[in-house]
């Protein structure tokens, strides 16, 4: 029984291994060091976005504005350097601060004005992406600053350092969510909002802060993405948002709030990245990649539903 | 009741093997035969038998935790018995599902009757079989059928009205009519008069009695012994999961019934009277809140004051307001002489006011979090300002576990795996950890087994010896009578009168709640 529970709890990692081996058989390059680096670099921006969405999922809400936030705060950072000649460190701070502020506004809408997070953040995301489209006239803002682009392009030996950022951020998120009072208040609020309130937790503030944290992370993702691309472009794939929502759920984060581990979020991110890059490498027609990706996510969610159902039966 | 007596048949003799079964005949609509049920180590039903004749009302009595709810759940099919059988009109239904039993006419109507508030009364009555015309709902026919049903059961209300707009007693009538319309053979009524005023109760009782003429039988669960004597032909008293007594209801005196329910041999916790006046610790003046006020109340150090009143008449609202869950509209609360802020639970707790909810699952614990975390929820022991000190959290857990005798595996277990009694101890422990000046206890032993209940009573009593004041709400008048030093009676949101614990009986508390002529007035000195 316990072995079965262990397998189901870690199904994401099993799927990652199975899919990697499958892709490796069809195209040996998939298992090469070069591709592993590629997967991890690809996973970095997505992974931070996944964390952002997860912080709001933990309180039983959702933030769909993370992509809009990413491009908007990235653009503000780029302008800070281009228009005002800001030092790159200032630009990074401005980028992250912008993201945090947007998140706090989302949080105010949801927590204090009791707006529905799904719709409010969807609208916020459209607004922000539209604002970037208008301000840049759909042109890419090129960032030439070496300092700003360091994380996105530097290597140690042959290894890019971008994934280091991913693991540092995930480690910090783990410490905060598992060991800090604020982190546990997020879980309590998501698990049972009324009980958290009655226990003396300032639930409104916690809910606002979850969105602010999501905004902070979206801003951070904005910086990482711009640093990697060497610029800010409004054309971030529209499927990225859906992946950023699907990954936490694949990793066991409950859409109802109160449940989810950081390791699972990482697993969800890696699984989606592995599927994406794998499908590109095994010569699946580009027109079918999206379809197969969708099917793979469905499969992962189905396994997760099976896992949750098993747990519920146990508790009866 | 209009059935002619016949000789007992083969089937009835087979069913009558249980120890206490009062010789069921084939008139028996329901026969419960030697039913056992355990939850973990606790034996909740220990060989229970009873029989209900057609058209009869059978009273089921017992204290909280005696096994009444479990027995009703076993009969209705919400849970399976470990052993024993349930015969409905001679057919063994023990292994049938809830829905299958409903189809055969076996219904359990709990206090919170299943009503769809946003649907019309007509829809509520006829669901799930709404009349249709070519697969679309035939609204005209629906309301004609529903009106007929309502009329024939003496309920004067339009079937088109929203069911949620009905008052408490009409909601219960609606649920009962729905069951009767579905050819109910036996309906279990779980405290149908709870929270109703005296006149309403009487009307509902007479109305139920009239239904038996149609051949429907009832099992009637109530804390009000007088209701059982008035309404029921036979009764069964459960105590600690066993049938303590059964027989014809008419032959019993009120005192005799009370003795049977309590059982002289049960060692119940009874608080020693604290008559001497105590220095005040909480002073409430002119407090107004949604649904009540102004309230004036001073509670002494170490004093337990019982709040008595119907649902919505003030007690619950007062506790929730003091606890920071409802907004006070005016007034002042002093704790230890200092004004207390009560605009949120956090502020109330900081001021020394700790509220224990009656809704453990909805508002008490966070089911997905661990036992230790639930104990420290909202009051984390911190390290470096922002980290939770796990060692302090586990230290608290050890202390609470020892002091409150919590039965559990590890502190990291999810709290939902604990029994109701142990969950409740954790919630109480969370409040005590805050060293409150006053505990506000709304049904502190709801859904808790007998042993845990006595233990919780003792914990409350212990707290008062350390100077903690208590405001207590308990539906069970007997429970309240054993714990309080004083009772205040609410009516329409205000305190109407105060009763001292001296010579206070459970019946007097029950009377005071339903606003009947208070028998206690004779005692006033």
Interface residues (C-beta under 8 A of the other chain):
Chain A: X179 X180 X181 X182 X184 X187 X188 X191 X192 X194 X195 X196 X197 X198 X199 X200 X201 X202 X258 X259 X315
Chain B: X323 X325 X344 X345 X346 X348 X349 X350 X355 X357 X362 X363 X364 X365 X366 X367 X368 X369 X373 X377 X378 X379 X380 X382 X386 X387 X388 X390 X416 X417 X430
